[in-house]
Every structure is written in C-alpha cells, then in structure tokens.
C-alpha cells in the first residue's frame, strides 16, 4: 500500500531520530507547518521543494505521495 506524505515524513523523522522541531528546522519550515504536514496538511509548492531535498527524492516522486 502506498504511504501518504504525512506517514512518510513521520517515518523518516523517526528513523533519523529527530524531533518534530529538528525536522522542521532541517526542512526549512516553521514548527507548526511541519506538524501540519505530519497531520495531513497539503504542502505548498515551495514546501514540496524543501521536503524533496530533505528526503533526497524528486519533487515528482513526492507529489505522488500527496493525496
């Protein structure tokens, strides 16, 4: 089954032993934005770019994860 963006973000953050605050800082978004992403909020285009760099995947791959 395909994972949602929120599931993937949380999984990667936990795998890297990061807090939500640390992950938000690495992605380059504020804490509340990152919390929203892990809870299913749809990211903006700029946030997608930032997350793709953090995750090491292309924006196209990342867009495939968004419901």
C-alpha positions, 0 to 999 in steps of 0.5 A: 500500500502506498504511504501518504506524505504525512506517514512518510515524513513521520517515518523518516523523522523517526528513523533519523531520530529527530524531533518534530522541531529538528525536522522542521528546522532541517526542512526549512519550515516553521514548527507548526507547518511541519506538524501540519504536514505530519497531520495531513496538511497539503504542502505548498509548492515551495514546501514540496521543494524543501521536503524533496531535498530533505528526503533526497527524492524528486519533487515528482516522486513526492507529489505522488505521495500527496493525496 
